[in-house]
Amino acid sequence: MPVNIDQAARRIREDGYAVVPDFLDEPTVERLRCGLAPVFDAIGSRMDEDHGQQTLHTHNLLAKTRAVDEVLVDDRLLGLIEAVLGPDFQVSGVAAMRPGPGDRRQRMHQDDGHYPIPRPHPPLIVNTLIALDPFTAENGATEIVPGSHRFTERVDPEVPTVTVEMPTGALLLWEGAVWHRGGGNSTHNQYRRSINVNFNLAWLKQRENQFVGVPWEVAVEMPEKLQALIGYKLTNFGLGTVDYRNPIETVRQRLSH
């Protein structure tokens, strides 16, 4: 379905986040649910002394399944990311999430906290969630502090938030400096499945090490577009080279010996 990229990018600049309510159609959602079923079935929860019962996310998804490839190379998604970060970006991490009944809300955090850069600063990260189930206040929809991407100090953990409720197939995007958290799941039998794709500027270190996490045998079989997205490309006048070449060429060479 068409996406108004300019409108979404403006919302992200102004409020720190945006929702595209009809990003995926029902057949695509169903393909993703089926393809990721083994991954979601394996997701559980753990007890944490400080935060109680919380979901264990499944990271490094590109090493575990090909079910999400088509979503990652969707031109609409990449156009939205480019509208915020510019053309030189990469996938920083891909995860599956399924908060279950009884899971508590996350602590308040910013996704760009890895980078020790004074605030406020230009966008470094755009994070996304693709809803494979409806997001509701009861099943743990994401809670965001609007406009907090411009803050220079930590927020009070009890600061008022907006609960981002959205339908199946919707896409939530937020700027990495936005204060937010996953909500708590107060239902008795509902699971909230989603795909989390984190993007960052291509000259920054990725949250997940794609070069180690994704086996070389898997990487060389990926479409060139996806290889570039996970970091197999030259960026910013040659960063990331191996002997002045795209590193995927070195990987192919070593696998052939």
C-alpha angles and dihedrals in degrees: 000000000000118000127208096227096178093052094048093047090051091052090051092050092048104035102016094242144051138192126218099197099194102035097132128033122228097260091054091047090051092050090052093047091051095043093048097040094107090050095048092044089057095052114105140162135254135203118248121191094223101038107022122220112006137169121261107222121214109234133186089046095167090066092052106043145010091212095101100045096097092053094051094054094044106132091218092057093045091047090055092050092047090051089062105029101027125238099305105077139121142195109274097184143341123210142168117227130193115167108197136202112301096018112141125227120269125252116266111268149153121236095218093057089110091075118073096216121138116254139276097040138153116281114287099171140029113194124195141194123197111202116227089171129029114280110227135167088247098053097044109274115185116275116214135187102222115228093011092123085082095052119112097195135054116271126239107262089233096051113137113267139191114239106220103219113182141160130257110286094029124134123219118197127184137176114251094242094059116112109233146138141197110260126238121265107232095171125107099222112008126110121194109214121193144154116236117204117180119197127191139175109287094237092060127084112264121244090232118037100240094184092061100027096054109057115239090238088060096043096054091055094053120102111266090247091058093043089056092048093057091050108276095129141080114260139186097008098323109329111155100029128148108206088341091302137107105275092232087072091058090048091052091048094051093046090053093058 
